[in-house]
């Protein structure tokens, strides 16, 4: 059995400091060889966008890939999403109804088609408008009987997801697939859509030093011993956190 599962966000978490990423890669390759490691990337990007990023950055091949804010799961370089996970999200999901309701909110700007997904409807939303609009949108969706989840991240991105679809739920599902306990799992992130990685169970968490204000606020409100706030940025923060938890030297 693998010693631990490392699941990490990409942009501004794993990726963002090339030198630190190369150092982390060396450490993780050694851990994979000597102790065992399952590596999972969890990103808001689509599969196409992930492949573009991977062509630009020196990233290790993951054992599994979670894309589109937890709504698609791929294994070992496959381009076909896990059908069981898709079926789980499909239950009760009414994408056209979501689009119909959100069309009445003029301040929601639909993101490009490449950033949409079968189980994700994504918008741009100005942070000055979010505090007022999000509660009204939540009520409108639930009045129509839609059990969905609103994930606002980075001060601009609003994702509407199936109720059981987010990065945290995908992490729990993968733990089951891999047979890894929560105590053997470490999650890493920097922004609002990573909050689910730190709030679904007793997994250990690493919040990188350059984390956005929405995640730092959540951390201050939910300060826990099993979540580590790093001083270093990006991959350097991941390495710092892994050392803090004694997973690496």
C-alpha positions as CSV (number, residue, x, y, z in Angstrom):
1,X,0.0,0.0,0.0
2,X,1.2,3.5,-0.8
3,X,2.5,5.4,2.1
4,X,0.4,8.4,1.3
5,X,-1.8,10.1,-1.2
6,X,-0.9,13.7,-2.2
7,X,-3.7,15.6,-3.9
8,X,-2.9,19.2,-5.0
9,X,-4.4,22.1,-6.9
10,X,-2.3,23.3,-9.8
11,X,-2.3,27.0,-10.6
12,X,-0.6,29.0,-7.9
13,X,-0.3,25.9,-5.7
14,X,1.8,23.3,-7.4
15,X,2.7,25.6,-10.3
16,X,3.9,29.2,-10.0
17,X,7.5,28.9,-8.9
18,X,9.5,26.8,-11.4
19,X,12.6,26.3,-9.2
20,X,10.5,25.2,-6.2
21,X,8.5,22.8,-8.5
22,X,11.7,21.2,-9.8
23,X,12.9,20.7,-6.2
24,X,9.5,19.2,-5.1
25,X,9.6,16.9,-8.1
26,X,12.9,15.5,-7.1
27,X,11.6,14.8,-3.6
28,X,8.4,13.2,-4.8
29,X,10.2,11.0,-7.3
30,X,12.4,9.7,-4.4
31,X,9.4,9.1,-2.2
32,X,7.6,7.3,-5.0
33,X,10.6,5.0,-5.4
34,X,11.5,4.4,-1.8
35,X,8.2,4.6,0.2
36,X,5.3,4.7,-2.2
37,X,3.2,7.7,-3.3
38,X,-0.1,8.3,-5.1
39,X,-0.1,11.7,-6.8
40,X,-3.3,13.3,-7.8
41,X,-3.8,16.7,-9.5
42,X,-7.1,18.5,-8.7
43,X,-7.8,21.6,-10.8
44,X,-10.5,23.9,-12.0
45,X,-9.1,23.5,-15.5
46,X,-10.6,21.3,-18.2
47,X,-8.7,18.3,-19.5
48,X,-7.6,20.3,-22.6
49,X,-6.4,23.2,-20.5
50,X,-4.6,20.8,-18.1
51,X,-2.7,19.3,-21.1
52,X,-1.7,22.8,-22.2
53,X,-0.3,23.6,-18.8
54,X,1.5,20.3,-18.7
55,X,3.3,21.1,-21.9
56,X,4.6,24.3,-20.4
57,X,5.5,23.2,-16.9
58,X,7.8,20.3,-15.6
59,X,5.0,18.3,-13.9
60,X,5.2,14.7,-12.9
61,X,2.7,12.3,-14.4
62,X,-0.2,11.9,-11.9
63,X,-1.8,8.6,-10.9
64,X,-5.2,10.4,-11.3
65,X,-6.4,13.7,-12.5
66,X,-9.4,15.6,-11.2
67,X,-10.6,18.4,-13.6
68,X,-13.3,21.0,-13.8
69,X,-13.5,21.7,-10.0
70,X,-14.0,18.0,-9.1
71,X,-16.6,17.1,-11.7
72,X,-14.4,14.8,-13.9
73,X,-11.9,12.1,-12.9
74,X,-9.3,10.5,-15.2
75,X,-6.8,7.8,-14.5
76,X,-3.3,7.1,-15.8
77,X,-3.4,9.5,-18.8
78,X,-6.8,8.3,-20.0
79,X,-9.0,10.8,-21.9
80,X,-12.2,9.1,-20.8
81,X,-13.7,10.3,-17.4
82,X,-14.5,7.7,-14.7
83,X,-18.1,6.7,-15.7
84,X,-19.1,5.8,-12.1
85,X,-18.2,9.3,-10.9
86,X,-20.1,10.9,-13.8
87,X,-23.1,8.8,-13.0
88,X,-23.0,9.9,-9.4
89,X,-23.0,13.5,-10.4
90,X,-25.7,13.1,-13.0
91,X,-28.3,12.2,-10.4
92,X,-30.6,15.2,-10.0
93,X,-28.4,17.4,-12.1
94,X,-30.4,19.7,-14.5
95,X,-27.9,21.7,-16.4
96,X,-30.4,23.4,-18.7
97,X,-32.5,24.5,-15.7
98,X,-29.4,26.0,-14.1
99,X,-28.8,28.0,-17.3
100,X,-32.4,29.1,-17.5
101,X,-32.3,30.5,-14.0
102,X,-28.9,32.2,-14.2
103,X,-30.0,33.9,-17.4
104,X,-32.1,36.3,-15.2
105,X,-29.0,37.5,-13.4
106,X,-27.4,40.1,-15.7
107,X,-24.2,40.5,-13.6
108,X,-23.3,36.9,-14.3
109,X,-21.0,36.6,-17.4
110,X,-20.9,33.2,-18.9
111,X,-17.3,31.9,-19.2
112,X,-16.1,30.6,-22.7
113,X,-17.4,27.2,-23.8
114,X,-14.0,25.7,-23.3
115,X,-14.3,26.4,-19.6
116,X,-17.7,24.8,-19.2
117,X,-18.3,21.1,-18.5
118,X,-21.1,18.6,-18.5
119,X,-21.4,18.9,-14.7
120,X,-20.2,22.5,-14.3
121,X,-21.7,25.8,-15.3
122,X,-19.2,28.6,-14.9
123,X,-19.4,32.4,-14.8
124,X,-17.3,35.5,-14.2
125,X,-18.6,37.5,-11.3
126,X,-17.1,40.8,-10.0
127,X,-16.2,40.5,-6.3
128,X,-18.0,43.8,-5.4
129,X,-21.3,42.1,-6.6
130,X,-20.8,38.6,-5.2
131,X,-21.9,39.2,-1.6
132,X,-25.3,40.5,-2.7
133,X,-25.9,38.2,-5.8
134,X,-24.8,34.8,-4.5
135,X,-27.5,34.5,-1.7
136,X,-30.2,35.6,-4.2
137,X,-29.0,33.1,-6.8
138,X,-28.9,30.3,-4.2
139,X,-32.5,31.0,-3.3
140,X,-33.6,31.2,-6.9
141,X,-32.0,27.8,-7.7
142,X,-33.4,26.1,-4.6
143,X,-36.9,27.5,-5.2
144,X,-36.8,25.6,-8.5
145,X,-35.8,22.4,-6.6
146,X,-32.2,22.4,-7.8
147,X,-29.8,20.9,-5.3
148,X,-26.6,22.5,-6.5
149,X,-23.4,23.9,-5.0
150,X,-22.1,27.4,-5.6
151,X,-18.3,27.7,-5.5
152,X,-16.9,31.2,-5.8
153,X,-13.1,31.4,-6.1
154,X,-10.3,33.8,-6.9
155,X,-12.5,36.9,-6.7
156,X,-13.9,36.2,-10.2
157,X,-14.9,32.6,-10.9
158,X,-18.3,31.2,-10.0
159,X,-18.9,27.5,-10.6
160,X,-22.3,25.9,-10.2
161,X,-21.9,22.2,-9.6
162,X,-24.0,19.2,-8.7
163,X,-24.5,18.9,-5.0
164,X,-22.0,16.0,-4.6
165,X,-19.5,17.5,-7.1
166,X,-16.5,19.4,-5.8
167,X,-12.8,18.8,-5.2
168,X,-13.4,17.5,-1.7
169,X,-16.0,14.9,-2.8
170,X,-13.7,13.8,-5.6
171,X,-10.9,13.3,-3.1
172,X,-13.1,11.1,-0.9
173,X,-14.1,9.1,-3.9
174,X,-10.5,8.6,-5.0
175,X,-9.5,7.5,-1.5
176,X,-12.0,4.8,-1.8
177,X,-10.8,3.8,-5.3
178,X,-7.2,3.6,-4.1
179,X,-7.9,2.2,-0.6
180,X,-6.2,5.0,1.1
181,X,-7.3,6.3,4.6
182,X,-7.8,9.9,5.4
183,X,-4.8,9.8,7.7
184,X,-2.7,8.8,4.7
185,X,-4.0,11.7,2.6
186,X,-2.5,15.2,2.2
187,X,-4.4,17.9,0.2
188,X,-2.9,21.2,-1.0
189,X,-4.5,24.4,-2.3
190,X,-4.5,28.2,-2.5
191,X,-8.0,29.5,-3.2
192,X,-11.8,29.2,-2.6
193,X,-12.4,26.2,-4.7
194,X,-9.8,24.3,-2.7
195,X,-11.7,24.8,0.5
196,X,-13.6,21.6,-0.1
197,X,-10.3,19.7,0.1
198,X,-9.9,20.9,3.7
199,X,-13.4,20.6,5.0
200,X,-14.7,17.1,4.0
201,X,-12.9,15.0,6.5
202,X,-9.8,14.5,8.7
203,X,-7.3,14.6,5.8
204,X,-4.2,16.7,6.4
205,X,-4.0,19.9,4.5
206,X,-1.3,22.3,3.3
207,X,-2.3,25.9,2.4
208,X,0.5,27.5,0.5
209,X,1.9,30.9,1.6
210,X,0.5,32.8,-1.4
211,X,-3.1,31.6,-0.7
212,X,-5.9,34.0,-1.6
213,X,-7.8,36.0,1.0
214,X,-10.9,33.8,0.8
215,X,-9.0,30.7,1.8
216,X,-7.0,32.5,4.5
217,X,-10.2,33.8,6.0
218,X,-11.6,30.2,6.1
219,X,-8.4,29.0,7.7
220,X,-8.6,31.6,10.4
221,X,-12.2,30.6,11.2
222,X,-11.4,26.8,11.1
223,X,-7.9,26.7,12.5
224,X,-7.1,23.0,12.9
225,X,-3.9,21.1,13.8
226,X,-4.1,19.0,10.7
227,X,-4.1,22.0,8.3
228,X,-0.7,23.7,7.9
229,X,-0.4,27.2,6.6
230,X,3.0,27.4,4.9
231,X,5.3,30.4,4.7
232,X,6.7,29.5,1.3
233,X,4.7,30.0,-1.9
234,X,3.5,27.4,-4.4
235,X,5.5,24.2,-4.6
236,X,7.8,25.5,-2.0
237,X,4.9,25.7,0.4
238,X,3.9,22.1,-0.4
239,X,7.4,20.9,0.3
240,X,7.4,22.9,3.6
241,X,4.1,21.3,4.6
242,X,5.2,17.8,3.8
243,X,8.3,18.3,6.0
244,X,6.1,19.7,8.7
245,X,4.0,16.5,8.7
246,X,7.2,14.4,8.4
247,X,6.2,12.8,5.1
248,X,9.6,13.9,3.6
249,X,12.9,14.9,5.0
